[in-house]
Amino acid sequence: MSSTDTKTHSPEAVKRASVVDLRSDTVTKPSPEMRRAMMEAEVGDDVYGEDPTINRLEHRAAEIFGREAAILVPTGTMGNQIAIKIHTRPGQEIICEERAHIKDYEMAMLAQFSGCLPRTVAGEKGIPTWKQIQRKIQPPTYYIAQTGLIALENTHNMAGGTVIPIETINDICDGAHSVKLPVHMDGARVFNASAALGKPVSEITKNVDSVMFCLSKGLGAPVGSLLVGSKEFIRMARIYRKSLGGGMRQAGILAAAGLIALEQGPKRLHDDHGNAKHVAERLADIRGINIDAATVQTNIVIFDVSGTGMDTADFARKLAEKNVLASGISPELMRIVTHLDVDRAACDHAVNMIEEICA
Ligand SMILES: *Cc1c(COP(=O)(O)O)cnc(C)c1O
């Protein structure tokens, strides 16, 4: 797409190239290096376990997380929902934070697929404590639905990319395991947590029973997520992945890009975090916008625009007219996500445009 577009310099292409897309870190395009690796990838039928590139990616992911095994899934949603299915039985409850992705943005699959209900806790900036979770664990009474799983989200998307402190994760895991409950981590952006803490993902996730992480977000792959856990857990995951239609045959072409994302992607996430902080600090100076820049820890910036007299639909539309894309997550709250396809200059341009529409 892009190579011919940039060569022709059509007005349309120039216009498209000048769009600053801050809606999500999912919008990143594969690099030339990734495209080359995809073209040259060795492939086989992964349903028979014969795709060498997928096998390599799964092996590397398991190694990086210090776990027995991993499995490539097409989306983070599929990874999370397979994990939930394995950890629970129909009729159980899943304790999660009230704005959890698994509850709000995964098509009610925890009910559809696993037959479970969410039991929520309101975490401070999206971070629940063991104490809060403990109070929601159901007593072993035969006429009350039992708790089956505790799910953590790290970083927390809708709370603004907040990072769960490792001690909090370990506290929750210790507590959960003492009452024989498993813990799953929706680590779609766990590498952002790792960059923010300066700790390896293996240490962050050491005590959880399973982790899902996305290659397709800040790490820059076009497609793909991985689910990581014990050998037996991943054996079960393979069965459910096939049930959901996720047996992808020669998907080594995707895994080839995924391997580059996994090896190279984490190294540059601190740039995204620096850019997000910079955007937040500049936004804090704009009249009508309310944000505490100190709360921005990773690559997500959530800010209140109600003081501008615009709702977020208005705000996003006016901004889009200036070729800057951002999403409203409520009538008052806008979300900006920094990523590898927006550098500091593009971020500054975006804030300049926000200044203009707020003036
Ligand atoms: C993006 C995301 C997912 C997975 O999303 P997919 O679009 O299905 O890959 C899961 N959890 C969180 C917190 C996310 O941000």
The ligand as an SDF file (V2000), in Angstrom:
LIG
                    3D

 15 15  0  0  0  0  0  0  0  0999 V2000
   -6.6860   -4.7780   23.0780 C   0  0  0  0  0  0  0  0  0  0  0  0
   -6.9580   -5.4420   24.3480 C   0  0  0  0  0  0  0  0  0  0  0  0
   -7.2840   -6.8010   24.3970 C   0  0  0  0  0  0  0  0  0  0  0  0
   -7.4100   -7.6820   23.1700 C   0  0  0  0  0  0  0  0  0  0  0  0
   -7.9870   -7.0950   22.0980 O   0  0  0  0  0  0  0  0  0  0  0  0
   -8.0670   -7.7570   20.6450 P   0  0  0  0  0  0  0  0  0  0  0  0
   -8.5130   -6.5940   19.8270 O   0  0  0  0  0  0  0  0  0  0  0  0
   -9.0550   -8.8350   20.7170 O   0  0  0  0  0  0  0  0  0  0  0  0
   -6.7100   -8.2410   20.2770 O   0  0  0  0  0  0  0  0  0  0  0  0
   -7.4800   -7.3630   25.6330 C   0  0  0  0  0  0  0  0  0  0  0  0
   -7.3480   -6.6430   26.7520 N   0  0  0  0  0  0  0  0  0  0  0  0
   -7.0290   -5.3540   26.7430 C   0  0  0  0  0  0  0  0  0  0  0  0
   -6.8640   -4.6260   28.0280 C   0  0  0  0  0  0  0  0  0  0  0  0
   -6.8330   -4.6900   25.5460 C   0  0  0  0  0  0  0  0  0  0  0  0
   -6.5190   -3.3940   25.5480 O   0  0  0  0  0  0  0  0  0  0  0  0
  1  2  1  0
  2  3  1  0
  2 14  2  0
  3  4  1  0
  3 10  2  0
  4  5  1  0
  5  6  1  0
  6  7  2  0
  6  8  1  0
  6  9  1  0
 10 11  1  0
 11 12  2  0
 12 13  1  0
 12 14  1  0
 14 15  1  0
M  END
$$$$
